[in-house]
Amino acid sequence: MTTSATWKVGRLAESSGLTVRTLHHWDTIGLLRPSQRTPGGHREYTEDDLVRLYQVLALRSLGLALDSIAACLDAGIDPLRLVRDHLAGVEASIEALGVLRERLVRLGEELSGDEAPAATALLDALRAIGGTGPEGERTLGCHLEADEIEVLRTRAAALGPATHYLLEVEWPGLYRRAERHRAAGTPATDQAVRRLVARMDELSALFTGGDAGISAGVRAAWHDDPAAMSADPDAPADDWRDLAEYLDRARHGSA
């Protein structure tokens, strides 16, 4: 490839295994907009667009939804970490498929011998089908009891590498965007602020399982150590505590 190379939407769709319709949709929602247009108005994607496309697909392979992917890319991600996380996910999938293959071969051998498959062989196959990928290690385990921390750890582990992007990229980014609204004097009842709060609550439920006590502990962590929780060491504590009150007003629909 040369720095001047571009790809029209049909060629890019064919190369990436996506549909033209998908690329058009991603353009419409702002997830992947082509950097150039032909004189006739047709989309042309550059190498920078290909980099973003890879990042979108890699994050999607880690289980992130499109809105989370957009938030993470807007906040900025470590490209090397993303490649490593993507590779780890692929290797885990290969390993899981290898285990499944071995157990299916064993199951097939029993069936080909006109034998009823043993319960152990069936259970092994079921475990292989339902196996999970690599476990994540990060949690929001502050101000919580040991069993509550374990809930967070278990749910984060089930998400694997996606935990990093949801918890350490998207979530702090949501708080920073909300703080910009608060500092600008946007009413807490504004729909943009309420959408941010709704997404924060969705992420909270994802990690807490909807447990109100755990959610309260997470909010306490933000109150007591906002700099660490926001990934912004210069964050003024008073401003972030004011933000917590602002978000609660948005959550309850009060001005």
C-alpha positions in Angstrom: 0.0 0.0 0.0 1.1 3.6 -0.6 0.2 6.6 1.4 -2.0 7.8 -1.5 -4.0 4.6 -1.8 -7.8 4.7 -1.3 -10.6 2.2 -1.2 -14.1 2.6 -2.5 -16.8 1.2 -0.3 -17.4 -2.0 -2.3 -13.7 -3.0 -2.3 -13.4 -2.3 1.4 -16.5 -4.3 2.1 -15.2 -7.2 0.1 -11.7 -7.1 1.8 -13.1 -6.8 5.3 -15.9 -9.3 5.1 -18.5 -6.6 5.8 -21.4 -5.6 3.8 -21.7 -2.3 2.0 -24.8 -1.6 4.0 -22.9 -2.0 7.2 -20.2 0.5 6.1 -22.9 2.9 5.0 -24.5 2.5 8.5 -21.2 3.1 10.3 -20.7 6.2 8.2 -24.2 7.5 9.1 -23.7 7.0 12.9 -20.2 8.5 12.7 -18.4 5.3 13.7 -16.4 5.0 10.5 -16.6 8.0 8.2 -14.5 7.9 4.9 -11.9 10.7 4.9 -12.5 11.5 1.2 -15.1 11.7 -1.4 -14.8 11.4 -5.2 -15.9 14.4 -7.3 -19.1 12.4 -7.8 -19.7 12.1 -4.1 -18.7 8.4 -3.7 -17.0 7.3 -0.5 -13.2 6.8 -0.5 -11.4 5.3 2.5 -7.8 6.1 3.3 -5.2 4.1 5.2 -6.1 6.0 8.4 -9.7 4.8 7.9 -8.4 1.3 7.5 -6.7 1.6 10.9 -9.9 2.8 12.5 -11.8 0.0 10.8 -9.4 -2.6 12.3 -9.9 -1.0 15.7 -13.7 -1.2 15.4 -13.6 -4.8 14.4 -11.0 -5.7 17.0 -13.1 -4.1 19.8 -16.2 -5.7 18.4 -14.5 -9.1 18.6 -13.9 -8.4 22.3 -17.6 -8.1 22.8 -18.1 -4.3 22.9 -21.2 -2.8 21.5 -21.0 -0.1 18.8 -21.7 2.7 21.2 -19.0 1.5 23.5 -16.6 1.2 20.6 -17.3 4.8 19.5 -16.8 6.0 23.1 -13.5 4.2 23.4 -12.1 5.4 20.1 -13.1 8.9 20.9 -11.4 8.7 24.3 -8.3 7.2 22.7 -6.9 3.7 23.1 -3.5 2.1 23.1 -3.2 0.5 19.7 -0.5 -1.9 20.8 -2.6 -3.1 23.7 -5.6 -3.5 21.4 -3.6 -5.8 19.1 -2.3 -7.8 22.0 -5.8 -8.1 23.5 -7.2 -9.1 20.0 -4.4 -11.7 19.7 -5.1 -13.1 23.1 -8.7 -13.5 22.2 -7.9 -15.3 19.0 -5.4 -17.6 20.7 -8.0 -18.4 23.4 -10.5 -19.2 20.7 -8.0 -21.4 19.0 -7.3 -23.2 22.2 -11.0 -23.6 23.0 -11.7 -25.0 19.5 -8.8 -27.4 19.9 -10.3 -28.7 23.2 -13.7 -29.0 21.6 -12.2 -30.8 18.6 -10.5 -33.4 20.8 -13.7 -34.0 22.7 -15.9 -34.2 19.6 -13.4 -36.7 18.1 -13.7 -38.8 21.3 -17.5 -38.6 21.2 -17.5 -39.6 17.5 -15.3 -42.6 18.1 -17.7 -43.9 20.7 -20.7 -43.4 18.4 -18.9 -45.0 15.4 -18.3 -48.1 17.6 -22.0 -48.5 18.0 -21.7 -47.5 21.6 -23.9 -45.2 23.6 -21.6 -42.2 24.5 -20.5 -42.2 28.1 -21.9 -39.4 30.2 -18.4 -38.1 30.8 -17.8 -37.7 27.1 -21.0 -35.8 26.7 -20.3 -33.6 29.7 -16.8 -32.9 28.4 -18.2 -31.8 25.0 -20.8 -29.5 26.8 -18.1 -27.9 28.9 -15.9 -27.3 25.8 -18.9 -25.7 24.0 -19.6 -23.4 26.9 -16.1 -22.6 27.8 -15.1 -19.0 28.4 -12.0 -17.0 27.2 -9.2 -15.4 29.2 -10.3 -13.9 32.4 -9.9 -10.2 33.2 -8.5 -9.1 36.5 -9.7 -5.5 37.0 -12.5 -4.5 39.3 -13.9 -1.5 40.9 -13.2 -3.2 44.2 -13.2 -0.2 46.6 -15.4 0.4 49.6 -17.1 -3.0 49.2 -17.3 -6.2 51.2 -15.2 -9.2 50.1 -18.2 -11.0 48.5 -19.2 -7.8 46.7 -15.7 -7.5 45.3 -15.9 -11.1 44.2 -19.1 -10.3 42.3 -17.3 -7.5 40.4 -14.3 -9.6 39.8 -16.3 -12.5 38.5 -18.4 -10.4 36.2 -15.4 -8.5 34.9 -13.6 -11.8 34.3 -16.5 -13.0 32.2 -16.1 -10.0 29.9 -12.4 -10.7 29.4 -10.3 -8.0 27.7 -13.5 -6.0 27.0 -13.3 -5.0 30.7 -10.4 -2.7 30.1 -12.2 -0.8 27.4 -15.5 -0.5 29.2 -14.1 0.2 32.7 -11.0 2.2 32.0 -11.7 3.9 28.7 -15.5 4.4 28.2 -16.6 4.8 31.8 -14.1 7.6 32.7 -14.9 9.2 29.4 -18.5 9.4 30.2 -17.7 11.1 33.5 -15.5 13.6 31.8 -18.2 14.4 29.2 -20.7 14.9 32.0 -18.3 17.2 33.8 -18.0 19.3 30.7 -21.8 19.7 30.7 -21.8 20.6 34.4 -19.1 23.1 34.0 -20.8 24.7 31.0 -24.0 25.1 33.1 -26.1 22.5 31.2 -29.2 21.7 33.2 -29.1 18.2 34.8 -32.4 17.5 33.1 -31.0 18.0 29.6 -31.4 14.9 27.4 -27.7 14.8 26.6 -26.9 14.6 30.3 -29.6 12.0 31.0 -28.3 9.8 28.1 -24.8 9.9 29.7 -26.3 8.9 33.1 -28.3 6.1 31.4 -25.2 4.7 29.9 -23.3 4.9 33.2 -26.1 3.0 34.8 -26.0 0.4 32.1 -22.3 -0.1 32.7 -22.8 -0.2 36.4 -25.4 -3.0 36.0 -23.1 -4.9 33.7 -20.4 -5.1 36.4 -22.7 -5.2 39.5 -25.5 -7.4 38.2 -27.9 -4.7 39.3 -27.0 -5.0 42.9 -27.9 -1.6 44.5 -25.4 -2.1 47.4 -22.5 -2.7 45.0 -23.6 0.2 42.9 -23.6 2.4 46.0 -20.0 1.2 46.8 -18.8 2.1 43.3 -20.3 5.6 43.7 -18.6 5.9 47.0 -15.3 5.1 45.3 -15.9 7.9 42.8 -16.7 10.2 45.7 -13.7 9.4 47.8 -11.1 9.0 45.0 -12.3 10.8 41.9 -8.9 11.3 40.5 -8.1 7.6 40.4 -11.6 6.6 39.2 -11.7 9.2 36.4 -8.2 8.2 35.2 -7.3 11.9 35.6 -4.8 12.5 38.4 -5.4 16.3 38.2 -9.1 16.0 38.7 -10.2 18.4 41.5 -12.0 16.4 44.1 -14.6 19.0 44.9 -15.6 19.3 41.2 -16.1 15.6 40.9 -18.2 15.5 44.1 -20.3 18.3 42.7 -20.5 16.2 39.5 -21.8 13.2 41.5 -24.7 15.4 42.9 -25.3 16.7 39.3 -25.6 13.2 38.0 -27.9 12.2 40.8 -30.2 15.1 39.8 -30.1 14.0 36.2 -30.9 10.4 37.3 -33.9 11.6 39.3 -35.0 14.2 36.8 -34.6 17.2 39.1 -33.0 20.5 38.0 
